[in-house]
Amino acid sequence: MPPAITRFIRDETGATAVEYGLMVALISTAILVVVTAIGVSMATIYQRIADTISP
């Protein structure tokens, strides 16, 4: 095989970039889920406080 093809087959630089991209996607999805859950909980807490304070 020509050396250029052998070098291309052994090159793992792109694989590393894809792995980092997948990790970033997974972490950002987890953050989005957690922030959404916290937002809903906080809205419920603030609504209870508002209901208690209002006459």
C-alpha positions as CSV (number, residue, x, y, z in Angstrom):
1,M,0.0,0.0,0.0
2,P,1.2,3.5,-0.6
3,P,2.5,5.4,2.5
4,A,-0.2,8.1,2.2
5,I,-3.0,5.5,2.5
6,T,-1.3,3.8,5.4
7,R,-0.9,7.1,7.2
8,F,-4.6,7.9,6.6
9,I,-5.8,4.6,8.0
10,R,-3.6,5.0,11.1
11,D,-4.6,8.6,11.8
12,E,-6.9,8.8,14.8
13,T,-7.1,12.6,15.0
14,G,-10.6,12.8,13.6
15,A,-11.8,10.0,15.9
16,T,-10.7,12.0,18.9
17,A,-12.5,15.1,17.7
18,V,-15.7,13.0,17.2
19,E,-15.4,11.6,20.7
20,Y,-15.0,15.0,22.2
21,G,-18.0,16.2,20.2
22,L,-20.1,13.3,21.5
23,M,-19.0,14.1,25.1
24,V,-19.9,17.8,24.7
25,A,-23.3,16.8,23.3
26,L,-24.0,14.4,26.2
27,I,-22.9,16.9,28.9
28,S,-24.9,19.8,27.4
29,T,-28.0,17.5,27.2
30,A,-27.6,16.6,30.9
31,I,-27.2,20.2,31.8
32,L,-30.3,21.2,29.9
33,V,-32.4,18.5,31.6
34,V,-31.1,19.5,35.1
35,V,-31.7,23.2,34.5
36,T,-35.2,22.6,33.2
37,A,-36.0,20.4,36.2
38,I,-34.7,23.0,38.6
39,G,-36.6,25.8,36.8
40,V,-39.9,23.9,37.2
41,S,-39.2,23.3,40.9
42,M,-38.3,26.9,41.5
43,A,-41.4,28.2,39.7
44,T,-43.5,25.9,42.0
45,I,-41.8,27.3,45.1
46,Y,-42.2,30.9,44.0
47,Q,-45.9,30.3,43.2
48,R,-46.5,28.8,46.7
49,I,-44.8,31.9,48.2
50,A,-46.9,34.2,46.1
51,D,-50.1,32.4,47.0
52,T,-49.2,32.6,50.7
53,I,-48.3,36.3,50.6
54,S,-51.2,37.5,48.6
55,P,-54.4,38.4,50.5
